[in-house]
């Protein structure tokens, strides 16, 4: 796959995701949070471009290899977080980075979407304990929890980094532990089924007739309706997260952003979530990866058409 295209697909997907309006409960073009604003996300989506290119190039170099552990996935994730931190003060894109880096490396290895999804699975399965250590460093640097507190391998404990090496626990295994309660971890340990089977098809079908913004918001609602957001679950409990998903489904039942009744209810939903500081952030990350996959579908045509 063309590396320059992969970089642009990642950057554009980041920008389109945050621009989606009204993407309920998240920063978007008409809503800022107190600690992060719309422009922070625009900047974050652009500045990781060099690391995306590096991931795609390394993936390309390993296209014929059966040993993908030299990809150093964790180091690439850490480098992307370090680069983001040079430009913005808050964690705007850790989840997106965790999804985009393996997607970009897999894109470098692939010629079509079927290969892309399979290669994501292969890359994740062949990660190393060093990758896990670098992921912990990235999470710590981004000041983002997300794996829950544990007696062992606690992401909030610096001692865990040595423990990962001593116990030979790789990045996949760490995420597999977290997959019980973290949607992003589950996505990464199961070859991204939400991205490929739910988000991408919706974005593709809606974009054709209704345009980019409608496709972005409808993709977000679709993912949220099927999968209670784990960021909400961690902050407020599973019951609240399930109620949010139920409302997303009811909005879709009224047509979502595609109809006047759906848009009216969607706007109220956005206002309610923002007022109560309920942020479906994991859903936003998965929306971004869905858009990136939709863009990567056209990679062999060497042009983007919306």
Secondary structure in CASP SS format (residue, H / E / C, confidence):
PFRMAT SS
TARGET T0000
AUTHOR 0000-0000-0000
METHOD secondary structure of the structure
MODEL  1
X C 1.00
X C 1.00
X H 1.00
X H 1.00
X H 1.00
X H 1.00
X H 1.00
X H 1.00
X H 1.00
X H 1.00
X H 1.00
X H 1.00
X H 1.00
X H 1.00
X H 1.00
X H 1.00
X H 1.00
X H 1.00
X H 1.00
X C 1.00
X C 1.00
X C 1.00
X C 1.00
X C 1.00
X C 1.00
X C 1.00
X C 1.00
X E 1.00
X C 1.00
X C 1.00
X E 1.00
X C 1.00
X C 1.00
X C 1.00
X C 1.00
X C 1.00
X C 1.00
X H 1.00
X H 1.00
X H 1.00
X H 1.00
X H 1.00
X H 1.00
X H 1.00
X H 1.00
X H 1.00
X H 1.00
X C 1.00
X H 1.00
X H 1.00
X H 1.00
X H 1.00
X H 1.00
X H 1.00
X H 1.00
X H 1.00
X H 1.00
X H 1.00
X H 1.00
X H 1.00
X H 1.00
X C 1.00
X C 1.00
X C 1.00
X C 1.00
X C 1.00
X C 1.00
X C 1.00
X H 1.00
X H 1.00
X H 1.00
X C 1.00
X H 1.00
X H 1.00
X H 1.00
X H 1.00
X H 1.00
X H 1.00
X H 1.00
X H 1.00
X H 1.00
X H 1.00
X H 1.00
X H 1.00
X H 1.00
X C 1.00
X C 1.00
X C 1.00
X C 1.00
X C 1.00
X C 1.00
X C 1.00
X C 1.00
X H 1.00
X H 1.00
X H 1.00
X H 1.00
X H 1.00
X H 1.00
X H 1.00
X H 1.00
X H 1.00
X H 1.00
X H 1.00
X H 1.00
X H 1.00
X H 1.00
X H 1.00
X H 1.00
X C 1.00
X C 1.00
X C 1.00
X H 1.00
X H 1.00
X H 1.00
X H 1.00
X H 1.00
X H 1.00
X H 1.00
X H 1.00
X H 1.00
X H 1.00
X H 1.00
X H 1.00
X H 1.00
X C 1.00
X C 1.00
X C 1.00
X H 1.00
X H 1.00
X H 1.00
X H 1.00
X H 1.00
X H 1.00
X H 1.00
X H 1.00
X H 1.00
X H 1.00
X H 1.00
X H 1.00
X H 1.00
X C 1.00
X C 1.00
X C 1.00
X C 1.00
X C 1.00
X C 1.00
X C 1.00
X C 1.00
X C 1.00
X C 1.00
X C 1.00
X C 1.00
X C 1.00
X C 1.00
X C 1.00
X C 1.00
X C 1.00
X H 1.00
X H 1.00
X H 1.00
X H 1.00
X H 1.00
X H 1.00
X H 1.00
X H 1.00
X C 1.00
X C 1.00
X C 1.00
X C 1.00
X H 1.00
X H 1.00
X H 1.00
X H 1.00
X H 1.00
X H 1.00
X H 1.00
X H 1.00
X C 1.00
X C 1.00
X C 1.00
X C 1.00
X H 1.00
X H 1.00
X H 1.00
X H 1.00
X H 1.00
X H 1.00
X C 1.00
X C 1.00
X C 1.00
X C 1.00
X H 1.00
X H 1.00
X H 1.00
X H 1.00
X H 1.00
X H 1.00
X H 1.00
X H 1.00
X H 1.00
X H 1.00
X H 1.00
X H 1.00
X H 1.00
X H 1.00
X H 1.00
X H 1.00
X H 1.00
X H 1.00
X C 1.00
X H 1.00
X H 1.00
X H 1.00
X H 1.00
X H 1.00
X H 1.00
X H 1.00
X H 1.00
X H 1.00
X H 1.00
X H 1.00
X H 1.00
X H 1.00
X H 1.00
X H 1.00
X C 1.00
X C 1.00
X C 1.00
X H 1.00
X H 1.00
X H 1.00
X H 1.00
X H 1.00
X H 1.00
X H 1.00
X C 1.00
X H 1.00
X H 1.00
X H 1.00
X H 1.00
X H 1.00
X H 1.00
X H 1.00
X H 1.00
X H 1.00
X H 1.00
X H 1.00
X H 1.00
X H 1.00
X H 1.00
X H 1.00
X H 1.00
X C 1.00
X C 1.00
X H 1.00
X H 1.00
X H 1.00
X C 1.00
X H 1.00
X H 1.00
X H 1.00
X H 1.00
X H 1.00
X H 1.00
X H 1.00
X H 1.00
X H 1.00
X H 1.00
X H 1.00
X H 1.00
X H 1.00
X H 1.00
X H 1.00
X H 1.00
X C 1.00
X C 1.00
X C 1.00
X C 1.00
X C 1.00
X H 1.00
X H 1.00
X H 1.00
X H 1.00
X H 1.00
X H 1.00
X H 1.00
X H 1.00
X H 1.00
X H 1.00
X H 1.00
X H 1.00
X H 1.00
X H 1.00
X H 1.00
X H 1.00
X C 1.00
X C 1.00
X H 1.00
X H 1.00
X H 1.00
X C 1.00
X C 1.00
X C 1.00
X C 1.00
X C 1.00
END
